[in-house]
Amino acid sequence: MDNFFESLRLTGVGWVFAFLVVGATILAGRWLLGLGLAKYKREAPGERNGKATSAGVAAPVMQQETKTLFDGADELLKQGTQSEDNRALIEAIETYRRGLALLARSESPLQWGLAHTKLAVALETLGERENGTARIAEAVEVYREALKEHTRERAPLDWAATQMNLGNALARLGERESGTARLEEAIAAFREALKEYTPARAPLDWAAAQTNLGNTLRVLGERGSGTARLEEAVETYREALKEYTRERVPLDWAKTQISLGAALETLGERESGTARLEGAVEAYREALQELTRERVPLEWATTQNNLGTALKDLGTRESGTARLAEAVEAHREATKELTRERVPLQWAVTQHNLAVVYRALFEKDREPRHLDDAIVAIDGALEEFRTANKSRLIEMAEPLREKILAAKGAL
């Protein structure tokens, strides 16, 4: 069973960080709740139309120049986040900074906090599209600035939304950096958000925070040994699914099923028996009921690939070849959308996984044709890995090819 850990799981709808080996992404994007994308057009509480909405104290009217800058920055941010227009994001960042230079924190504290949050969203979004961590690290600091005014006492749900966004940025940093400190900080931020996001008060926000918490626990668990963090992730996903129901939010339900499947699959790899792996297969198949090829073709294909890895894991532990044959079929389904022309690296990952399954089939039934299929698949994968200069993937694929050739030589 030395090929048990050779499969590559594609993670993350939208292909963010898709090639971490048995890795994880904060699934379904940032969930920029509350003070993120959902509040671009919302005025800061207590400062509407220059009048206070509580305590009977008039809030200062924002200078027209400052308001014009922030309105322009909002439009640029919307344009940049809804497209791949990085120039718009860069301009939004510059414009928010110019506006903040004119806005006194003491005179307009909530507008100041909201502007910092939007600036952080722009930095984080741009940072996700770039290499390195500088933009995302700056977003973390800007979210923390926003929390100086968006306090739990003054605006509890705004505070929770900012904690969520802070947690997302920290989780992104934690994925790109070595060590676990950022991931631990992200977990703490999500737990803070959950103090105000309750099932009774904000059920879908609560479920989103639970899912983000689970994803971060899963990343942390996959980096370490043992199963405690992964067990906690599984329970957190199951909590989220109490509100993220298929009837209410079908796509969020499906994405959480994928996350649950990934956590169960990793647990299954670390434990004996097949119960966890069977649970992973079930979760992936549940997700495919909503992530259909017609609706979301690339997400459907990603899930098919992940289903194939879980079936392969099961097949190596069970007698017979039925599960392995199902794994081949799942990976082949994936390649209907993950084509070499469209997404060459994702296609190559799937070819690598097919090679792993073919080799496992040969070990079960000693049919030489499986090795022939494995060579074709791994050679195609290596060609694309080398073209893209993906050293980590090459380092995984080359030893697999050598093992396949050794098996052919021994016939």
Disulfide bonds with the S-S distance in Angstrom:
none
